[in-house]
Structures are given as structure tokens and as C-alpha cells.
């Protein structure tokens, strides 16, 4: 694994775990079903966005490496 990707992967995992844990508290509480569905959709959207941002960051790191190699 590339060492430049370790921190973004760890941050993404911790963010997803934190949001999921926070949302699960509301899902297990006695909130109406409509709110549970909205929370689920919101958390799912956040997870999708975080994975996309991680992929985008990986692309940026690869591009930076290629630019660095082209200088020499």
C-alpha cells in the first residue's frame, strides 16, 4: 500500500464509522419511521460521497507522482 494513501483511508474509515455510530443511536431510539428512513438516506449519501472523495484523492496523488517524474 502506498504510504500517501494511509492517512486518507484512515480518515475516511473513521468518518464513516463515526457517522454510522451517531446515526445508529437515532435509529435505535423511538423515532418515527420517516425519520429513520431520512437518517438512513443521509448516512448512505455521506458514505457514497466519502468513498468518491477518497477515489478522487487517490487520482490526485497519482497525478502528482506523474508530474514529479516528468520534471526529471
N, C-alpha and C positions, 0 to 999 in steps of 0.2 A: 504494500500500500504506500502511496506517496505521502510523504510527511506533510506536504502543504494541505492535504485534504483532511487530515486528522481533526483539526480544530473545527472546521465547518460541519463535519459529520457528527462530532460530539455535541456541538451546539444545537444542531437540528434535532438530534435524538432527544436531548434534554428538553428542548422546547416542546416537541410533540408529546413527550411523556408528561410534562407539566400541564399542558393544556388538557390532555386527556384525563389526568387525575382530577384537575379542577372541575371539568365538565361532569365527570362521573359522580361527584358529590351532588350535583344538582339533579342528575338522572335518578339517583337512588333516593333522593328526598321525595316527598309527596307533592310534586309539582304536576300540573295538568299535562296531558299527553301532547298538546300542541306545543308547549314549551320544551318538552323532551325532544320532539322532532326538530324544532328550531335549533336547539343546542347541538343535536347530532349533525345537522346540516352545516352549522357554523364550524364545528370542530373538523368535520370532513374537509370543508373548504380550506381551513388553515393548514391541514396536513398536506393537501394537494399543492398549495402554494409553497409550503416549506420544501417539499421534495423538488418542485420546479426550480426554486431558488438555489438549492444545493446543486442541481444539474447545471444551472447557469453559471454558478461559481466554478464548477469543475471546468467548464468550457473556457472561462476567463483565465484560469490557471494554465491550461494547455496553450492558449494563445500567447500568454506572456512568455512561456518557455520557448515557443517557436520564434517569437520576436527576439528573445535574448540570443538564441543560436544564430539568427540571421545577422547579428551585429558583428560576428567574428569571421 
